């Protein structure tokens, strides 16, 4: 999060807040549109505006948005080790929570994209998660829990 966002918090409309709540629950655009009784295109339009206001231009935008909304800015650089993961998995989880896509993850960790996909599937299965958003939320929760202890 840049200093501009800290000084001038981003104001969200009630509809944008509803959409973001859906994202934070791990819903995809189709599920959000059904729940709010709006079209998927309208959801995408709202998200596009939110991304612009937060300055999110690339990567896995939904993960970056969730990270920004859930992060405690005083601990942004604090890296904690999730209890159920080895060092290699922890690195992948940290990079996913920063919004990197599979190609970027592969380049950063020195393995193939297929290997990243397999490792992510394994992590999801072990932790009982379904997608990157849930993994990011789980990871942020782990950090908060460890900081509280």
Buried (B, 14 or more C-beta within 10 A) or exposed (E): BEEEBEEEEBEBEEEBEBBBEBBBEBBBBEBBBEBBEBEBEBBBEBBEEBBEEBEBEEEBBBBBBBBBBBBEEEEEEEEBBBEEBEEEBBBBBBBBBBBBBBEBBBEBBEBEBEBBEEBBEEBBEEBEBEBBBBBBBBBBEBBBEBEEE
